[in-house]
Amino acid sequence: MMSASPTLQIRAGDALRQSPIPALRKLSVEESDSVVIILGSVNSYYLKQLAQETIMPVLDGRQLLNRVSVVRG
């Protein structure tokens, strides 16, 4: 039976997709038992950090692994 509340992965992905910054809306999120992983690439370390800060409020105590790559150019 499915839960009435969205999964953490969906909530974190929604937080990124609702960002006013287009680069953050392209990132993806994966979830395991105790870790949430942000994946994708952005063009600055500031955006990498901003992606992390965007999903922090929905982590529910889980560890965050930021695997966003910074690609210049």
DOVOMAR-284937 format. One record per residue: x, y, z of N, C-alpha, C in turn. Coordinates in steps of 0.05 Angstrom, whole numbers, plus 32768, in hexadecimal, padded with zeros to 4 digits. Example, Ala and Ser with C-alpha at 12.3 -4.5 7.8 and 13.67 -1.06 7.14 Angstrom:
BEGIN
81087F8E809C80F67FA6809C81087FBE809C/81017FD3808E81117FEB808F81028001809D/
END
This chain:
BEGIN
80117FE88000800080008000801280198000/800B802C7FF0801A80457FEE801380588005/80278066800E8024807A8022801580928017/800680A080277FF780B8801F800A80CF801A/802180CF8028803480E58025804980DD8010/805280F18001806680EB7FED808180E27FF9/809080D27FEA80A980C97FF580BD80E07FF7/80D280DB800680E680EF800980F380F67FEE/80F880E27FDE810480E77FC380F280FA7FB3/80D880F67FB380C581077FA480C581237FB0/80C481257FCA80C481407FD780DD814F7FD1/80F481427FD2810E814F7FCC810F81577FAE/810681457F9D8105814C7F8080F381637F7A/80DC81637F8880C9817A7F8580D581947F8D/80E481937FA380F181AC7FAD810481B77F98/811381A67F8B812581AF7F76811681B97F5E/810181AA7F5680F281B27F3E80E381CD7F42/80DD81D47F5B80CF81ED7F6080E382047F64/80FC81FF7F61811082157F63810D82297F4D/811282427F52811282567F3D812B82557F2C/813E82447F33815782427F24815682297F12/8156822E7EF8815382187EE4816782007EE8/818082067EEF819481F17EF2818C81DE7F09/817F81E77F1E817881D67F34816081C47F2C/814F81CD7F1A813881BE7F11814081A57F01/815981A57EF78163818E7EE7817081787EF7/8175817D7F118182816A7F22816F81537F29/817A813C7F31816981267F3A8171811D7F56/815F810E7F62816281057F7D815D80E77F7F/816F80DA7F8D816B80BD7F93816A80BA7FB1/815E80A47FBA815A80A07FD7816180837FDE/816F807F7FF4817380647FFF81698065801B/816F8050802A8164804E8046816A80668057/818380708056818A808680678197809D8059/8199809C803F81A880B18030819780BC8019/819880D68015818C80E37FFE81A380ED7FED/81A280E77FD381B880EF7FC181AD81027FAB/81BB81197FA881B5812B7F9381C981267F7C/81BE81237F6481CF811D7F4C81CA81317F36/81DE81357F2581DC81477F0E81F481587F0D/81F1816E7EFD820881817EFB81FE819D7EF9/820E81AF7F03820981CC7F03822381DA7EFB/822181F47EF6823A82027EED824882127F02/8240820F7F1C824F821D7F31824B820E7F4C/825F82127F5D825D82067F78824782137F88/8240822C7F82822A82397F8F8210822A7F8A/820B82227F7181F382147F6A81F281F87F76/820A81EB7F78820C81D17F85820381D47FA3/820C81E87FB0820581ED7FCC81E781F57FCE/81DE82047FBC81C2820D7FBC81AF81F57FB8/81B781E27FA881A781C97FA481A481BB7FBF/81BA81B97FCD81BB81AB7FE781A981BA7FFA/81AB81D47FFC819B81E4800E817D81E28007/817781DE7FEE815B81DD7FE5814D81C47FF0/815B81AE7FF1814D81967FFB815181908018/8163819E8026816881998042814E81998053/813B81AA804E812381AA805F81118191805D/8115818180488104816980458113814F804C/812B81508056813B8138805B813181268071/8122812F80838117811F8099812D811080A8/8144811D80AD8159811180BC816C80FF80AD/816780FC8093817880EB8083819280FA807B/81A680EB807681C080F6806D81BE80FE8050/81CB8114804981CB811E802D81E681198021/81E6810E800881FE810B7FF981FB811B7FE0/820B81307FDD820981427FC6821D81397FB1/8213812C7F9D822481227F87822081337F6E/8219814C7F718216815E7F5B823281667F51/823781647F388250816C7F2C824F81897F23/826681967F26826981B27F1D827881B07F03/826A81B97EED827681B87ED2827681D47EC7/828E81DE7EC3829181F97EB8828E81F97E9A/8282820E7E8F828182117E728267820E7E68/
END
